[in-house]
Amino acid sequence: MPGPLAGLKVVELVGLAPAPFATMILADLGADVIRIDRAKPAFDVLSFPDDPLTRTRRWIGLDTKSPEGKELALRLIDVADVLIEGFRPGVTERLGLGPKDCLARNPRLIYGRITGWGQDGPLATAAGHDINYIGLAGALEPIGRPGQRPVPPLNLLGDFGGGGLLLAMGVLAALVERDRSGYGQVVDASMVDGAALLTAALHGLRNIGLWNRPRGENMLDGGAPFYDTYETADGRYVAVGAIEERFWADLIKVLDLDPDEVSGRLDPTRWPAVREKLAAVIKTRTRDEWAKLAEGTDACLTPVLTTTEATAHPHNVARRTFVEVDGAPQPAPAPKFDRTPTAPPQAPHEPRSDTTEVLTELGLPPEEITRLRTTGIIP
């Protein structure tokens, strides 16, 4: 498998979005990933056909609650560089697959864990989802319109940005450290910690008094007229991000506005009037008409695309930002590398055939694999 992580062996214990996203990143970059699912995987929220989060890895089934199934999992972990798991604290310990169990057999193992609240603390064992984690981290409260309730930004901040991506970064950092020390370690990635980390710039702005107004009334939360979305004549939207003065000047030219009519743009007391002018003008043309007029300028005006439209935008096509896997579009691996380019993503394999292949590589003879299958240890 090409990519900068070619040769890296990763074992993933099946779980929800943040853990498979972290593993997807490692697989995209060339790691050889084996995903351990239940012996009888079912269609549910943990896995479904053609899920991009489960691409580019082999997928096997094991009854890890049985002694034989657990031992097979440990044998796979014995020869792995990285283990990824996303269960609540204590679950893998009860299965006999916790850090002490695995690192005792493989001291070079990087044991990556992702949870909402972290491995310790008063809420460590509590249930929760992205919206709960980003709420506690202070990342949800600033998002929304003035006088209205906070709006969850899908599950991008907790599950993915502050969760899976942070775990992947932590695993890579631990691998670099292992090259110096020769030893693995546990990476404890918490979505609360990660979402809080994403608010670093916001804390900086507040510390110097540049973010002191209520939700929806600040520069980057939709309060400023030069950083917001506007409806167009066809009921679609454009995004405006003309923060700097020179970009604002280009925007005013594209909109064919008199600069005096929209003066005082840095004065929050003028923002409602300036926004009204911008909104009225932008409503006179369609989204794509405005996008065409803004091309070749620094107006920082772009169309707000649906996920489907994004796959066909000329810039994304030129960059191969999206690829097709089994005829279905999905985001391409990122970032790009000039010397060790990544391979196109692969659709999830059929678990039964992968199980046979992986266990054969582990040294099990065909008759033993057949016996394990008839006893329900493997699918």
Secondary structure, DSSP 8 states (H G I E B T S, - for coil): --STTTT-EEEEE--STHHHHHHHHHHHTT-EEEEEE-SS--SBTTB-TT-GGG-SSEEEE--TTSHHHHHHHHHHHHT-SEEEE---TTHHHHHT-SHHHHHHH-TT-EEEEEESS-SSSTTTTS---HHHHHHHHTSSTT-S-TTS-----TTIIIIIIIIIHHHHHHHHHHHHHHHHHS--EEEEEEHHHHHHHHTHHHHHHHHTTSS-S-TT-STTTT-STTEEEEE-TTS-EEEEE--SHHHHHHHHHHHT--GGGG--TT-GGGHHHHHHHHHHHHTTS-HHHHHHHHTTSS--EEE---HHHHTT-HHHHHHT-EEEETTEEEE--SS--SSS----------HHHHHHHHHHHTT--HHHHHHHHHTTS--
